């Protein structure tokens, strides 16, 4: 949330239009996708807040060489004099090399850290907005809130919830007219037979040697979001295509549950989200005795 309603949209109280700030956020999200080992699954930049679904790719960061880590870091951050000298292959003494290695270790951790991602998103936007408003102080209302998505059903449901934000808020009538969203970007690319390079790709159904990405086809996902948006907009509960029903069957989510989740995801789930086995494993990994939100996960994510 930002410090005042509609600070990224049209302010009815003053007649000022801050819509261009949504473009700032949109562009920065996509820029960070080229820096961090964190994939963008979905996002929606609203008038006074934003939603983003992220997938950490720790394996990618582990596979980067030391030089690649520094190259990635320098894309978005200054680094140090020594890290720049290292990339230029200038001579460094033992102490300087040790200092560079410590930087590389730290940068590698930060490049898979969601907190660092969100900090890198919010701080430049705040500085730009404060400069434009000729003021200082906090632009964002508070620290971001996050939920762990533990399985494919949780990821896809949260993505659809995020992609349909403008339709639910009546800022757009259809997903393709929803500005500053991942679904609009996916639809525009799909019309050219492509997928947007900045977003985590859909790679089809589960199989051997499956590439990194989202299950299902991008076409099926777009149709599912469009069907769901039509139901939300027109309140026609049965208006879901056979292909969308096939996806819900594979996710093991009844159509009525899907509609509830994609309209009330934020209210339904306060902690980690996923089927009970995934939630149990997650809590055991964190050594938590209580499975927060287990009742709602069982109720809405299981047929």
C-alpha positions as CSV (number, residue, x, y, z in Angstrom):
1,X,0.0,0.0,0.0
2,X,1.1,3.6,-0.7
3,X,0.8,6.5,1.8
4,X,-2.5,7.8,0.3
5,X,-5.4,6.4,-1.7
6,X,-4.9,6.6,-5.5
7,X,-1.4,7.9,-5.3
8,X,-0.6,5.7,-8.3
9,X,-3.8,6.5,-10.1
10,X,-6.3,9.3,-10.4
11,X,-6.9,11.4,-7.2
12,X,-10.5,12.5,-7.2
13,X,-9.9,14.9,-4.3
14,X,-7.4,17.0,-6.2
15,X,-8.0,16.1,-9.8
16,X,-4.4,15.0,-10.3
17,X,-3.5,12.0,-12.3
18,X,-0.7,9.8,-11.1
19,X,-1.3,6.9,-13.5
20,X,2.2,7.2,-14.9
21,X,3.5,5.9,-11.6
22,X,1.9,2.5,-12.3
23,X,4.2,2.4,-15.3
24,X,7.2,3.0,-13.0
25,X,6.3,0.0,-10.9
26,X,5.5,-2.2,-13.9
27,X,8.8,-1.4,-15.6
28,X,10.8,-1.9,-12.3
29,X,9.2,-5.3,-11.7
30,X,10.3,-6.5,-15.2
31,X,13.8,-5.0,-14.8
32,X,14.3,-6.8,-11.5
33,X,13.4,-10.1,-13.3
34,X,16.6,-9.7,-15.4
35,X,18.7,-9.2,-12.2
36,X,17.5,-11.6,-9.5
37,X,17.3,-15.4,-9.7
38,X,13.6,-14.9,-9.0
39,X,10.9,-15.5,-11.6
40,X,7.8,-13.3,-12.1
41,X,4.8,-15.6,-12.3
42,X,2.1,-12.9,-12.1
43,X,1.7,-9.2,-11.1
44,X,-0.9,-6.5,-11.0
45,X,-0.2,-2.8,-10.3
46,X,-3.3,-1.2,-8.9
47,X,-4.1,2.4,-8.0
48,X,-2.8,2.2,-4.4
49,X,-1.1,-1.2,-4.0
50,X,0.4,-4.1,-6.0
51,X,0.4,-7.8,-6.1
52,X,3.2,-10.0,-7.3
53,X,3.7,-13.8,-7.4
54,X,7.4,-14.7,-7.3
55,X,9.2,-18.0,-7.7
56,X,12.7,-18.2,-6.3
57,X,15.2,-20.1,-8.5
58,X,17.9,-21.0,-6.0
59,X,19.4,-23.6,-8.5
60,X,20.1,-20.8,-11.0
61,X,21.9,-18.7,-8.5
62,X,24.0,-21.7,-7.4
63,X,25.0,-22.4,-11.0
64,X,26.2,-18.9,-11.6
65,X,29.9,-18.5,-11.6
66,X,31.5,-15.9,-9.3
67,X,31.8,-13.5,-12.2
68,X,28.2,-14.1,-13.3
69,X,27.0,-13.2,-9.7
70,X,28.9,-9.9,-9.9
71,X,27.6,-9.2,-13.4
72,X,24.0,-9.8,-12.2
73,X,24.5,-7.6,-9.2
74,X,26.1,-4.8,-11.1
75,X,23.0,-4.7,-13.4
76,X,21.1,-3.1,-10.6
77,X,23.5,-2.1,-7.9
78,X,26.8,-0.2,-7.7
79,X,28.9,-3.0,-6.1
80,X,32.3,-1.9,-4.8
81,X,35.6,-0.7,-6.3
82,X,37.1,-4.1,-5.7
83,X,34.2,-6.0,-7.4
84,X,34.6,-3.9,-10.5
85,X,38.3,-4.4,-10.5
86,X,37.8,-8.2,-10.2
87,X,35.5,-8.2,-13.3
88,X,38.1,-6.2,-15.2
89,X,40.6,-8.9,-14.2
90,X,42.9,-6.3,-12.5
91,X,45.5,-7.6,-10.0
92,X,44.2,-8.0,-6.5
93,X,46.1,-8.9,-3.4
94,X,45.1,-11.8,-1.1
95,X,43.1,-9.5,1.3
96,X,41.3,-7.8,-1.6
97,X,40.4,-11.2,-3.1
98,X,39.0,-12.4,0.2
99,X,36.9,-9.2,0.4
100,X,35.6,-9.8,-3.1
101,X,34.7,-13.4,-2.3
102,X,32.8,-12.3,0.7
103,X,30.9,-9.9,-1.5
104,X,30.1,-12.6,-4.0
105,X,28.8,-14.9,-1.2
106,X,26.6,-12.1,0.1
107,X,25.3,-11.0,-3.4
108,X,24.5,-14.6,-4.3
109,X,22.2,-14.8,-1.2
110,X,20.6,-11.5,-1.9
111,X,19.8,-12.4,-5.5
112,X,17.4,-15.2,-4.2
113,X,16.1,-13.1,-1.3
114,X,12.5,-11.9,-1.8
115,X,13.0,-9.2,0.8
116,X,15.9,-7.8,-1.2
117,X,13.7,-8.0,-4.4
118,X,10.9,-6.1,-2.8
119,X,13.3,-3.5,-1.3
120,X,14.8,-3.0,-4.7
121,X,11.3,-2.5,-6.1
122,X,10.0,-0.1,-3.5
123,X,12.9,2.2,-2.7
124,X,13.5,3.6,-6.2
125,X,9.7,4.2,-6.7
126,X,9.5,6.0,-3.4
127,X,12.4,8.3,-4.3
128,X,10.8,9.1,-7.7
129,X,7.4,9.8,-6.1
130,X,8.9,11.9,-3.3
131,X,10.9,13.9,-5.9
132,X,7.8,14.5,-8.0
133,X,5.7,15.5,-4.9
134,X,8.6,17.6,-3.5
135,X,8.4,15.9,-0.2
136,X,10.3,13.4,2.0
137,X,9.2,10.5,4.2
138,X,7.6,7.2,3.7
139,X,5.8,6.5,0.5
140,X,4.8,2.9,1.1
141,X,2.5,2.3,4.0
142,X,4.5,-0.6,5.4
143,X,6.5,-3.7,4.8
144,X,5.1,-6.2,2.2
145,X,3.1,-9.2,3.2
146,X,3.9,-12.6,1.8
147,X,2.5,-16.1,1.7
148,X,4.3,-19.3,0.7
149,X,2.6,-21.1,-2.2
150,X,3.4,-24.8,-1.7
151,X,2.1,-26.6,-4.8
152,X,1.0,-26.0,-8.4
153,X,-2.7,-25.6,-7.4
154,X,-1.8,-22.8,-4.9
155,X,0.4,-21.1,-7.4
156,X,-2.1,-21.1,-10.2
157,X,-5.0,-20.0,-8.0
158,X,-2.9,-17.1,-6.6
159,X,-1.8,-16.1,-10.1
160,X,-5.4,-16.0,-11.3
161,X,-6.4,-14.0,-8.2
162,X,-3.6,-11.5,-9.0
163,X,-4.3,-11.3,-12.7
164,X,-8.0,-10.7,-12.1
165,X,-7.5,-7.9,-9.6
166,X,-8.5,-5.1,-12.1
167,X,-11.6,-7.0,-13.2
168,X,-12.8,-7.5,-9.6
169,X,-12.1,-3.8,-8.8
170,X,-14.0,-2.8,-12.0
171,X,-10.9,-1.0,-13.3
172,X,-11.1,-3.2,-16.4
173,X,-13.9,-5.2,-18.1
174,X,-11.6,-8.0,-19.4
175,X,-8.1,-9.4,-18.6
176,X,-6.8,-8.2,-21.9
177,X,-7.8,-4.6,-21.1
178,X,-6.2,-4.8,-17.6
179,X,-3.3,-2.4,-17.8
180,X,-0.1,-3.0,-15.9
181,X,-0.8,-6.7,-15.3
182,X,1.0,-9.9,-16.3
183,X,-2.1,-11.4,-17.9
184,X,-2.3,-8.5,-20.4
185,X,1.4,-9.0,-21.2
186,X,0.8,-12.8,-21.6
187,X,-2.3,-12.2,-23.9
188,X,-0.4,-9.7,-26.1
189,X,2.5,-12.1,-26.5
190,X,0.2,-15.1,-27.1
191,X,-1.5,-13.2,-30.0
192,X,2.0,-13.3,-31.6
193,X,2.5,-17.0,-30.8
194,X,5.0,-16.0,-28.1
195,X,5.5,-15.9,-24.4
196,X,6.9,-12.8,-22.6
197,X,10.6,-13.2,-21.8
198,X,10.3,-11.3,-18.6
199,X,7.7,-13.7,-17.1
200,X,8.0,-17.3,-15.9
201,X,6.9,-19.4,-18.9
202,X,4.2,-22.0,-19.1
203,X,5.9,-25.2,-20.2
204,X,3.1,-27.7,-20.6
205,X,2.1,-30.8,-18.7
206,X,4.3,-32.6,-16.3
207,X,6.8,-35.0,-18.0
208,X,10.4,-36.3,-17.8
209,X,13.2,-33.7,-18.2
210,X,10.6,-30.9,-17.7
211,X,12.1,-27.4,-18.2
212,X,11.8,-24.9,-15.5
213,X,8.5,-23.1,-15.6
214,X,4.7,-23.3,-14.9
215,X,2.7,-26.4,-15.6
216,X,-0.1,-26.3,-18.3
217,X,-0.1,-24.4,-21.5
218,X,-0.3,-20.7,-21.7
219,X,-3.4,-20.9,-23.9
220,X,-5.2,-23.0,-21.3
221,X,-4.2,-20.6,-18.5
222,X,-5.4,-17.6,-20.4
223,X,-8.7,-19.2,-21.2
224,X,-9.1,-20.2,-17.5
225,X,-8.5,-16.6,-16.4
226,X,-10.9,-15.2,-19.1
227,X,-13.6,-17.7,-18.1
228,X,-13.2,-16.8,-14.4
229,X,-13.2,-13.1,-15.2
230,X,-16.4,-13.5,-17.2
231,X,-18.1,-15.3,-14.2
232,X,-16.9,-12.5,-11.8
233,X,-18.1,-9.7,-14.2
234,X,-21.4,-11.2,-15.3
235,X,-22.1,-13.5,-12.3
236,X,-22.7,-16.5,-14.5
237,X,-21.5,-19.4,-12.4
238,X,-21.8,-22.0,-15.2
239,X,-19.9,-20.0,-17.8
240,X,-16.7,-22.1,-17.8
241,X,-15.3,-23.9,-20.8
242,X,-14.5,-27.6,-21.0
243,X,-10.7,-26.8,-21.2
244,X,-10.9,-24.7,-18.0
245,X,-12.9,-27.5,-16.3
246,X,-10.1,-29.9,-17.4
247,X,-7.5,-27.8,-15.6
248,X,-9.6,-27.6,-12.5
249,X,-10.1,-31.3,-12.5
250,X,-6.3,-31.8,-12.7
251,X,-5.8,-29.3,-9.9
252,X,-8.5,-31.2,-7.9
253,X,-10.4,-28.0,-7.3
254,X,-14.2,-27.8,-7.8
255,X,-15.4,-24.9,-9.9
256,X,-17.2,-23.2,-7.1
257,X,-14.1,-23.4,-4.9
258,X,-12.0,-22.0,-7.7
259,X,-14.3,-19.0,-8.0
260,X,-14.2,-18.4,-4.2
261,X,-10.4,-18.7,-4.1
262,X,-9.8,-16.4,-7.1
263,X,-12.1,-13.7,-5.6
264,X,-11.1,-13.9,-1.9
265,X,-7.6,-15.4,-1.9
266,X,-6.2,-12.8,0.4
267,X,-9.0,-13.1,2.9
268,X,-9.1,-16.9,2.9
269,X,-5.4,-17.7,3.4
270,X,-3.3,-15.9,6.0
271,X,-0.3,-18.3,6.1
272,X,1.3,-20.8,3.7
273,X,-1.1,-22.2,1.0
274,X,-1.3,-25.7,-0.4
275,X,-2.8,-29.1,0.0
276,X,-2.4,-30.7,3.5
277,X,0.6,-33.0,2.7
278,X,2.5,-30.0,1.3
279,X,1.5,-27.8,4.3
280,X,2.5,-30.5,6.8
281,X,5.9,-30.9,5.1
282,X,6.4,-27.1,5.1
283,X,5.6,-26.8,8.8
284,X,7.8,-29.7,9.7
285,X,10.7,-28.1,7.8
286,X,10.3,-24.9,9.7
287,X,9.8,-26.9,13.0
288,X,6.3,-25.4,13.5
289,X,4.0,-27.5,15.6
290,X,0.8,-25.8,14.4
291,X,-0.3,-25.8,10.8
292,X,-1.7,-22.3,10.4
293,X,-4.6,-22.2,7.9
294,X,-4.9,-25.9,7.6
295,X,-8.7,-25.8,7.8
296,X,-9.1,-23.4,4.9
297,X,-6.5,-25.2,2.8
298,X,-8.4,-28.5,3.3
299,X,-11.7,-26.8,2.6
300,X,-10.9,-24.9,-0.5
301,X,-8.0,-26.7,-2.2
302,X,-9.3,-30.3,-2.0
303,X,-12.3,-31.7,-3.9
